[in-house]
Amino acid sequence: MANKSIITVQDLRKTYGDLKAVDGVSFEVYENEIFGILGPNGAGKTTTLEMIEGLKQIDEGIVEIDGINVAQKPEAVKKIVGIQLQSSAYFEYLNITELLDLFGTFYKRKIDAKDLIDKVNLEGKEKSYVKQLSGGQQQRMSIASSLVNDPKVLFLDEPTTGLDPQARRSLWDLIEEIRNTDKKTIVLTTHYMDEAEQLCDRVAIMDDGKIITIDTPANLIKNLLSKGFKPRKRKFEATLEDVFLDLTGKKLRD
C-alpha cells in the first residue's frame, strides 16, 4: 500500500528584493511521518515552514494540507495544524493551566489542560507561570499549546535548541510518542544531525532556497559511503553525551 500524502508542496517561492529565499521547492509529507527539513542558516528552512503553516504569504506555488489549499483557506488549515515556534510569548499573569484553557477557547474546544500538562511531562507545574519554567520545560509547554486543537499535523521549528542533554533526550521521546501514540504527522527543522537521524523517517536538505535531496537518513548515509567517503574513525562506541547521561541520569531537572 502506497504512503498517503498529507502535505503537498509544489514549486514554492518567496523573494525579498533580489534575494530568492525559497526558490521552487516541491515535496510531499506522508501521514504519520516525521519529516525533517535541514540546512545551514539562511537556507530557507524557516521561511518554507512559515509559508506551509500559513504564517507567511506565498509568492508563488501551491501548498495543500490534508487537501486544503493553504493560501485559499488559511482559517481551515489553522484548525488542523499545531505550531511550535522557536520562541513564543505568553500572557505573563496566567499560569500554564489557565493558558492552555485560554488557547482552547480560541478553537471553541473544552480541553483537559491537566492531561496535556501530563503528556508533556510537566506534572506538578500546573500553577506555574511560563517565566518560572526552565528552558526545556518552556519548550514542552510550547508543544502542549500546539496540541490544544488536536491537530493532524504538528510543526516544530528547532525544538531542542539550547537544551541540556536530559531535556533534549526527553523531547525526542515526547516527539516520538506524539507520532506513535497520537498518530500525528510531524514536520521539524533542526541543526542537529543526530536529532534528525534519530527522529526522522525522511529528511529534505536545503541550501540557497532549494531542496538538494530528499531521502531517509539511512539511504543518504549509504549513498555518501558508496561514493568512497571515509568517515572519521571514532575512538569509542559511545559518545561523551552517553557518558554524561549515564553519570548524571536521564531524569529531567527543574
C-alpha positions in Angstrom: 0.0 0.0 0.0 1.4 3.4 -1.1 2.0 6.1 1.5 -0.7 8.7 1.6 0.4 12.3 1.4 -1.0 14.8 3.9 1.2 17.8 2.8 1.8 18.6 -0.8 4.2 21.5 -1.7 4.5 22.5 -5.4 7.0 25.0 -6.8 7.0 27.1 -3.6 8.7 30.5 -4.0 9.4 33.6 -1.8 11.6 36.6 -2.7 12.8 39.6 -0.8 14.0 42.1 -3.4 16.8 40.3 -5.3 17.0 37.5 -2.7 15.3 34.2 -3.6 14.7 33.0 -0.1 12.7 30.0 -1.3 13.3 29.0 -4.9 11.0 26.4 -6.4 10.6 24.0 -3.5 8.5 20.9 -4.1 8.0 17.8 -1.8 5.3 15.7 -0.1 5.0 14.6 3.5 3.2 11.3 4.3 0.6 10.7 7.0 2.1 9.7 10.4 5.6 10.6 9.2 8.3 12.6 11.0 9.8 14.7 8.2 12.8 16.9 8.7 13.9 20.0 6.9 17.7 20.5 7.3 20.1 23.2 6.1 22.6 25.8 7.1 21.5 29.2 8.4 19.8 31.2 5.6 19.0 28.1 3.6 15.2 28.9 3.6 14.0 26.3 6.1 12.0 28.6 8.4 10.6 30.6 5.5 9.4 27.4 3.8 7.9 26.2 7.1 6.1 29.5 7.7 4.6 29.6 4.2 3.4 26.0 4.7 1.9 26.9 8.0 0.1 29.9 6.6 2.1 32.4 8.7 3.8 33.9 5.7 2.4 34.9 2.4 3.2 32.6 -0.5 4.6 34.5 -3.5 4.3 31.6 -5.9 3.4 27.9 -5.7 0.8 25.7 -4.1 0.6 24.2 -0.6 -2.1 21.8 0.4 -2.5 20.2 3.9 -5.0 17.3 4.0 -6.4 18.5 0.7 -6.9 22.1 1.9 -5.2 24.9 -0.1 -3.3 27.0 2.5 -3.4 30.3 0.5 -7.1 30.0 -0.3 -8.4 28.6 3.1 -5.9 29.6 5.8 -8.5 29.5 8.6 -9.5 25.9 7.7 -5.8 25.0 7.8 -5.3 26.5 11.2 -7.8 24.1 12.6 -5.8 21.1 11.7 -2.2 22.2 12.4 -0.3 22.8 15.5 2.7 25.1 15.5 5.6 25.3 18.0 7.8 28.3 17.2 11.5 28.8 18.1 10.3 31.3 20.7 6.8 32.1 22.0 5.3 34.9 24.1 2.6 34.2 26.6 0.3 36.3 28.9 2.5 37.0 31.8 0.0 36.7 34.6 -1.7 33.4 33.6 -0.3 30.1 34.8 0.1 27.3 32.3 -3.2 25.6 33.1 -5.0 28.9 32.5 -3.0 29.5 29.3 -4.0 26.1 27.9 -7.6 26.6 28.8 -7.5 30.0 27.1 -6.0 28.6 24.0 -8.8 26.0 23.9 -11.3 28.8 23.7 -9.6 30.1 20.6 -10.6 26.8 18.9 -14.0 26.7 20.7 -12.8 23.5 22.4 -13.2 22.4 26.0 -9.8 20.8 26.7 -8.3 18.8 29.6 -5.4 21.0 30.5 -4.1 18.5 33.1 -4.0 15.8 30.5 -1.9 18.0 28.2 0.4 19.0 31.0 1.0 15.4 32.0 1.5 14.4 28.3 4.5 16.8 28.0 6.0 15.8 31.4 5.1 19.0 33.3 3.4 17.3 36.2 3.4 19.5 39.3 3.8 22.7 37.3 0.1 23.2 36.7 0.1 26.5 38.7 3.5 27.7 37.5 3.9 30.7 35.2 5.9 30.2 32.0 8.7 32.5 33.2 9.2 30.2 36.2 9.9 27.2 33.9 13.3 26.0 32.7 14.2 26.2 29.0 13.3 22.6 28.5 10.0 23.0 30.4 9.1 26.0 28.3 9.7 24.1 25.1 7.4 21.3 26.4 4.8 23.9 27.3 5.1 25.3 23.8 4.4 21.8 22.4 1.4 21.4 24.8 -0.1 24.6 23.5 0.4 23.4 19.9 -1.6 20.3 20.7 -4.6 22.1 22.1 -6.7 21.8 18.9 -5.8 18.1 18.4 -4.0 18.8 15.1 -3.4 16.3 12.3 0.0 17.9 11.6 2.4 19.3 14.1 5.2 21.8 13.1 8.3 22.0 15.3 10.9 24.7 14.5 14.3 23.8 16.1 12.5 22.3 19.2 15.7 21.4 21.2 18.0 24.4 20.5 19.8 25.4 23.7 18.6 22.5 25.8 20.7 20.3 28.1 21.1 16.6 27.3 18.4 15.4 29.6 15.8 17.9 28.3 16.9 17.2 24.7 16.5 13.4 25.0 13.2 13.9 26.8 11.9 16.0 24.0 13.0 13.3 21.5 10.9 10.7 23.4 7.9 13.1 23.5 8.1 13.7 19.7 8.2 10.0 19.0 5.3 9.4 21.4 3.2 12.1 19.7 3.8 10.4 16.4 3.5 6.8 17.6 0.7 7.1 20.2 -1.3 10.1 19.0 -0.8 9.2 15.3 0.3 12.8 14.3 2.3 13.8 11.3 5.3 15.9 12.4 7.4 18.3 10.4 10.5 19.7 12.1 13.6 21.8 11.4 16.8 21.2 13.2 20.5 22.0 13.1 21.4 18.8 14.9 22.1 15.9 12.5 22.0 13.3 15.3 18.5 14.5 16.1 17.4 14.2 12.5 18.9 10.8 12.2 17.2 9.6 15.4 13.8 11.1 14.8 13.1 11.5 11.1 11.7 9.0 8.6 12.9 11.2 5.8 14.7 14.5 5.5 14.9 17.2 2.9 18.3 19.0 2.8 18.0 22.7 1.7 20.6 25.3 0.6 20.2 28.6 -1.1 16.4 28.3 -1.1 16.4 25.0 -2.9 16.0 21.3 -1.9 19.1 19.4 -2.8 17.9 16.0 -1.9 15.1 14.1 0.0 15.6 10.6 1.4 15.7 8.5 4.5 18.7 9.2 6.8 20.0 5.7 6.2 19.8 6.0 2.4 21.6 9.3 2.5 24.4 7.9 4.6 24.6 4.8 2.4 24.8 6.9 -0.8 27.6 9.0 0.7 29.6 5.9 1.6 29.1 4.4 -1.9 30.9 7.5 -3.3 34.0 6.5 -1.4 33.6 8.7 1.6 35.7 7.7 4.5 34.2 8.6 7.9 36.3 10.0 10.7 37.2 7.0 12.8 35.5 7.0 16.2 37.7 6.2 19.1 34.9 4.8 21.1 31.5 3.1 20.6 29.8 5.6 23.0 29.7 9.4 22.9 30.6 11.9 25.6 26.8 12.7 25.8 26.2 9.0 26.6 28.8 9.2 29.4 27.2 12.4 30.7 23.7 10.9 30.8 25.0 7.7 32.4 26.7 9.6 35.2 24.0 12.3 35.8 20.9 10.2 34.9 18.2 10.8 32.3 15.8 12.4 34.8 14.7 15.9 33.9 15.9 18.7 36.1 13.8 21.7 37.1 
